Amino acid sequence: MSTTQIGCCQMMAVVVEISSAKWLVGSYSGGKNVRKKALSQECPQARLLALLAEVATALERAGGDAGTRVVVAYEAGQEGYWLVRALRAAGIEAEVIDATSLQVDRRARRAKTDRLDAEALARALYLWMSDGKALRMVRVPSLADEDAREWQRERDRLESARRGGLDRIGKKLRTHGIWDWDAERLRQGSLRKLDGEPIGEMLQQVLLLELDRVEQTEQCLLRLSHCLGQINPQTQARIDQLARLKGIGPVGSVALALLLYWRDFDNRRQVGSCVGLVGTPYDSGTKREDQGISKIGDPRLRGLLIELSWLWLRYQPDSAISQWFAQRTQGQGKRHKRIMIVAVARRLAIALWRYLRDGIIPAGAQLKAA
């Protein structure tokens, strides 16, 4: 395998195609072929050492030296971030690839194997090392930020389980003409159908089991709320800073700090892109249209920002964002306001990012009384 000279520096791209059974390592330094090596050691430490040995072997085979730039990357997935941290700790330049950024053949059917994926990733990574545009890389969170994010993830899972359990109980009872119920009457077995008869014995037992799961979930939520004080000081400072603004309560401030503002953004465009609230224009030949927002990222975060935007209009009517919304929707109907609230959400996300980064209070916004 030959190396390609870029000025006075050589480059080698190394990708790791990860699966449950093995890692397929692909190394490319600008030649015709991609070197491939499968690693199937049983424990992570042994596989990591094997990966480091393969990187050294591939570099030697390619004719590289100490001045050769070597980048090791893998797609974001089941291994999380421990591998990139271990590689960086070993002194190797390592990245995590955004899997959606790899351009593929747009034909209806194409061959897809780990070998082909490793070759395509290795060549794309090599181009990225040259121009920085062929791929997008994932921002690796700090250990403290990654740990803090688990709180919000678990809360969302528990809330979803609680709502689902209550919804199932309500729907089962509704099929028997029971619209009004509570946990106490359900446990006592005093609920009656429309004809005055008690509900069936099997249904009663099933509903009690469902109610037990709901109450257990509520206990877990209570226990989780007590763990919020264990979040790292940096995240807690962001939560407290957001909660000082009118219109943002304790739930919203925690969710924003853990879902969005743990990241370091370089500009406002990155903020909008991260939450999926940027436009996707279509301009080809004589056809030009707007396809709506990109909707990239976490849909829960977009929903949260939309909800906070309505609260912002209510509790921060004198802010520049609220005044802008009022001017743009004056004399318009509800449908136009529902469309424009998306723009408010994007502006609010950017304003809060500047507020956390630079301490600049959004124009016209008010803080809560001390």
N, C-alpha and C positions, 0 to 999 in steps of 0.2 A: 504494500500500500504506500502510495506516495503522499507527500505533504505539499500543501500549497503555500507559497510564500506571500504574505501580505506585508509589504514593506520589508522590515527586518524581523518580523515576528511570524511564527508559525501558529496554526490553530488546530485543535482537535475537538470535535463534538462527540460526547458520549451520552447516550440515552439509555434509560432503563425501562423496558416494557414489563410492567409488574402484573403478575397474576397470583392466584392463591398457591399454586404448586411451585412456581419457579419465577425467576427474573431472567429476561432475555436482554443482554447488554449489547448495544450496537455502537460501534466506534467508527467515526468518519472524519477524514482529514483532507477532503478535497479530491481524492482519487476516484477511480471508477467504481469500486466496490465498497460495501459497508462490512466491516468485520463484526461478526456476531458470536456471542458466547452465552450459553445457558448456565445459570447458577441455581442449584436446587438444594443447598444446604438446609438442614432442618431448623436450626435456631437463627435468630436475627443477627447475633454477633458474628457467627461463622459466615453468614451470607454477606454481611457488610465487609468483613476482611477479604472475602473472595472478590467482592466488587472492587475494592481498593487495589488488590493484586492484578485484576484484569485491566484496570485503568493504566497501571504501570506497564503491563505487558503490551497493551495496545499502543501506548506512547513509544515504547522501544521499537516495536515492529514498524511504526510509521516513520521512524527516523527522527523523532522529536528530541528535544533536550530541555534543560531547565528553563529556557526562555520561551518554550511553547505554551501558548494559552490553552488550557484545558477547561472545558465546562461540562459538568455532569448534570443532567436534568431528567426529570420524569414527570408524567402527567399526574395532576392532582387526583387523588382517589383513595383507595382503602388504606394505604400506608400513612396517610396524613402527612405530618411535617417532621417526624422524628428522623427520617433518612436525610433530609436536606440539612438538618441541624448537625447530624453526625458527620456528614461530608464536610461541612464548613468548619467544624471543629478539627477535622483532620487537615485543614489547610487547602481544601479543594474548592474552587468556585462552583457553586451548585445553585440550581434554580428549580422551581416547580412550574410546569407548563400548564397554561389554561387549555384544556383539551378542545374547547370549541374554536380555538384560534388556528388550528391546523387546517389548511385548505385541502380539500379532497376532490376527487373526480366526481362531477355532478351527474354522471350517468346513473340510470335507474338501478343497475346492479353492478357491484364491483367486488373483487376478491378482497377478503379481510382476514388476515392471520397475524399472529404476534410478529412473525418474521417481516411481513410487509409493513406493519405498523412501525416496527423499530427502524427499518430503512427510511421510511418517509419522515419520521421524527428526527432521525440523525441528520438527514440532509437539510431539513427545515431549521434545525438548531444551528447548523453550520452557517446558513444564510443569516440567521438572527445575530450570530456573533459578528457578522460583517456590517449589517445595516440596522439591526435592532427592530426590524419591522415584520419579519417573516412569522414571528410568533408573539404571543402575549404571555407574560409571566405573572404568576400569582404572588401577591404580597404575603410573605410569611409572617404570621403574628408572633409576638413575643410569647414566652411561656406563660407569663402572668395574664395577658389578654386572652390567650387560648383557654386557660383555666377558667377565667371569669365568664366566658361565653357559654360554658356548660350550664350556668344557672338559668339563663333565659331559655336555652334549648329544653331543659327539663321542665321548666314552668309551662312552656307551650305544649309539651307532650301531655302533662298532667291536666291542664285546662281542657285540652282536646278530649282526653279520656273522660273527664267529668261531664262536659257538655254532651258527649255521645251517650253516656249512661243515662243521664236525665232525659235526653231526647227519646231514647228507646223505651224508657218507662212510660213517658207521656203518650207515645204513639200506641203502645200496646193497650193502655187503658182507654184511649180514645176509640179504639175499635169496638169497645163494649159500652160506649156512651158515657164514659167517665171523663169529664174535662177538668174537674177541679179535684186536686189530690195533694196530699202532703205526706212526708215520711212517717209521721206519727200514726196517722190513720191507716197507712199501708201496712205498717208493722202490726197494728192491732187487728187487722183483718176486717175493719169496719167499712171499707169501701163497698158501695152497692152500684150495680148496673142500673140502666134506665128503668128496668122493670122491677127494681127493688131487690133482686136476687144478688147474693154475694158472687164474687168472681170465682172462677174455677180453682180447684186446689192446686193443680199443676202450675197454672198461671201465677197464683199467689206465691208459690215457692220460687219460680223463676224471677219474679219481680223483687223478691227479698234478696236473692243472690245478686241481682243487678244493683239494688240499693246498697248492699254491703260493699260492692266494688266502688260505688260512688263515694261512700263515706270514707273508705280507706284512701281513696284518691285525695279527698279533702284533707285528711290527716297528713298525707305526704306533702300537700301544698303548704300546710301550716308549718311543717317541719322545714320545708325548703325556704320559707320566708325568714326563718330564724337564721339561715345560713348566709343571708345577704350581707351581713356585717363582715363576713370573712373575705369579701372581694378585695383585691389589691388596692392600695391607696390611690394610685393614678386613676383607676376606673371610678373609684368612689368620688374623687374630686370632680370628674366629668359629670357624674350623676347629680351631685350637689349643685354644680354650676347650671346645669340645664333646669333643675327644679326651681331655681330662683326666678325664672321667667313666668309671668302670668300665662295661663293657658296650657302649661305643661305640668302634669301631675307626677306623682311618684312612679306610677306604672310606665308612663310614657318616657320619663327621663331615664329609667333603668333600661328600657328596651332600646332606646336610641343609642345609649352609651355602649351597650353590649352587642347590638346588631350592626351598627354603622360606624360610630365615631371611634372605634378602636383602631381604625385604619388611618394611615398617614396619606393624605391627598396632596397632590402638587398644585392643583388648580380647581376651579369651580366645575369645569367640564368633567373632570374625573368623578366629582361628587354626583352630578346628574347621571352620568353613565352607570355608576355603581348601583343606583337605586332604580335604574330602568325608566327614568322620566325624561328622556331626551327623544327628539323626533327622529323618524326614519324616512327621509325623503326618497322618492323614486323619480329619477330624471334620466330618461333614455329616449333619444331621438325627439319626437314631437310630443311624447307623453310625459307629463310632469304632475306628480301628486304627492300628498303627504300620507304615509301609511300608518300614522299614529305613533304613539310612544313605543320604545323598544321593548319594554317589559323584561329587561334583563335583570337578573338578580333575584333576591328573596321577595316573593309576593307578599309575605307577612309584613315586611318592612314597608312596602309601598302602601299597603292597607293602613298601617300605623301612621304614615306620613299624611295620608288623605284625612284620616280621622283627626289628627292634630291640627291640620290646616283649618278644618271647620271650627275647632276650638279656638284657634288663633284668631280667626275673624270675629269670634264672639267676645273674647276676653282682651284682645289687643286691637280695638277698632281704630285707634289713632296711629298705628304703625304704618310705615310706608307700604308694606306688603298688603295690608288690609285696604288702604286708600287706593292702591293700584287696582285691586280686585273690584272695588266699588265703582271706579271709573270705567273699567272695561265691561262691566255687567250692568251698567245703568240702563234701565228700560228693557232689559232682556228677561227671558223666561227662565224657568228652573233648569231646563236642559242645557242652556248656555252656561249657567253657573256651575253645573256638574262637570262640564268640560273645562272651564277655567280653573276649577279647584285643583286640577292636576298641575297647572302652571304655578299655582300658589304653593303646592307641595314641593316642587322643585326649588323655587325661590327660598322657601323656608329651610329646606335641607342645606342649601348653600349658606344662608345667613347664620344658621346655627353652627355650621362648620367654622365660619370665620369667628363667631363668638367664642367657641372653645379654643381655637388656635391662637387668636390675637387678642381676645378679650373685648372685641368690639360688639357692643350691644346692638341688635338689629334696630335700624332707624325707626324712631318713634315708639319703640317697645318699652314696656314698663316692667319693673321688677316687683316681686311680691314684697309686702311689708315685712320687715324683720320681726 
